[in-house]
Amino acid sequence: MKVTMYGSQICPDCVMAKEILKNRIDIQFDYRNISESTKILKEFLSYRDNDAMFQPIKEAGRIGSPFFLLEDGSKTFEISDIIQTNELKNITASTCSIDGKGNC
């Protein structure tokens, strides 16, 4: 399965998801760091600004990362939609916010 992930090294949920996915032999993984370049940030913002799934995220003051695109065209914020293993036992995915409270 191919998975493209948009995220950032300053987002704990992104760092955790990246570590899990990059080590999976059953997944072709493409990590897109939104804080690495303007081009990648614009790619992400194109999804964020135009996809209705981001509306509740934006209304809550969150960023919307990690954001996953699957090879079948489906999109999700939840790594548990991609893999179901014990690796996820203590993981609760969320989307990073800008509220200054450290909530991702």
JOBELMO-V291253 format. One record per backbone hydrogen bond with DSSP energy under -0.5 kcal/mol. NH is the residue of the N-H (numbers start at 1). CO is the residue of the C=O. If there is no record, write none. Layout:
# JOBELMO-V291253
NH:CO / NH:CO
This chain:
# JOBELMO-V291253
3:28 / 4:69 / 5:30 / 6:67 / 7:5 / 7:32 / 11:8 / 12:10 / 15:11 / 16:12 / 17:13 / 18:14 / 19:15 / 20:16 / 21:17 / 22:18 / 23:19 / 24:21 / 25:23 / 27:24 / 28:1 / 29:27 / 30:3 / 31:29 / 32:5 / 33:31 / 34:7 / 34:32 / 36:33 / 37:33 / 41:37 / 42:38 / 43:39 / 44:40 / 45:41 / 46:42 / 47:43 / 48:44 / 49:45 / 50:46 / 51:47 / 52:50 / 54:51 / 55:52 / 58:54 / 59:55 / 60:56 / 61:58 / 62:57 / 63:96 / 66:6 / 67:6 / 68:76 / 69:4 / 70:74 / 71:2 / 73:70 / 76:68 / 79:77 / 81:78 / 82:79 / 83:79 / 88:85 / 89:86 / 91:88 / 92:90 / 93:91 / 96:65 / 97:103 / 98:61
